[in-house]
Amino acid sequence: MTYVVPYSGISNRLGEEEIAAVTAALSQDTLAMGPRGAEFERRLADRLGARHVQATSSCTTALFLAAQVLGLQEGDEVITTPQTFWVTTWPLQARGCVVRFADIDPDSLNIDPATIEPLINERTKSIWVVHYGGQSVDMAPVMEIARRHGLTVVEDCAHVAGGTYEGKALGTIGDIGCFSFHSLKNMTTGEGGAFVTDDDRYAEMARALGTIHNWGPMRERDVPAIGPYRQPDYYRDAHVLRSYSHDYLGGHYLVGNNFRMSELSAALGVVQLGKLDRLNERRRDIAHRLDDGLAAVPGIGVQTEKPYAHHVYHLYTLFYEPDVVGAPKDAFIEHLQEKEGIEIVIRYFPIHLLPEFRALGHGYGQCPVAERTYFEHQVQLPIYDHLTDEQVDHMIGAVQRGVTALRGG
């Protein structure tokens, strides 16, 4: 089927500036661990006002680093939201953590801080929030709860490059922020992400563990030697590391991995970061036009931009009211797709209802607001930088026509 408004696999059209940057990177002496990655990290740190930024291969790998540097262990409990892409929780499951799901606010679709504290017990170690769809979680009460109970906070910022909370860059409020620059995101490096922190120790650990090094407490050897061979004054072998001079205490260490961003992705990221404000403003313009056109449609609600947030609309969400329209949400989506040519992708299915979590004892009824909102109300319309004004107008008219048809004309 050819859609009038398709779902796009890329957030914004790349142009000559991106082509030139990637072409220049191709002429470098290295495509890994070179100057473009360092430049991208420096520019992103300046943009966020963060002490440490480490470019990664994805938000997923940044989240894996977060779980590792926080020292989360089997049996530790972590509180998060069911309204997210399931990968938010995979690093926790990989480490044997117990995931506990708070419920959500039915308008922002972000974690509801009031539902966090009842889940805290002596095994709780961390709160992982997700800034859903481009709008900030209400971070002040989350941070107050975390500090009162001695918990760390990780911000999943996959949707909010350029977003803020009370004027402060998202990803710099909790202990660690993790970003995505996937093809779908407001700015893209194709695949890519970033680990962000102001904590020097977390940053040092993440840099080692994300670049194929191991990490653990070490002691200096009395004599820098391996058997009869002393450490050379000059030795061009990066693989030596501290082999001559140090030993791990007790033989224990954390195993590192290769989570690095490539030079080509970083070159693309430098250009995209410079365009981020313009790209986000285009999304905001589209979202506000949709809001204005849909606000008066019976049975359709639009999302509120919270006073503390600068919403960057990675997703555009509307709320369908089946009781008002007189037909289920599925009928409305079918009309938009089949009759109006608008490709609809709903995000996200409540992850506590996935088979993986049902196998761990989670189930329906655990997060009633998230469940009711997903199954009955939330619908995402396509939103990306290269939507035309005509496509935006078509979506407004399509929603109006759909509601009219389902209400019986």
Disulfide bonds with the S-S distance in Angstrom:
none
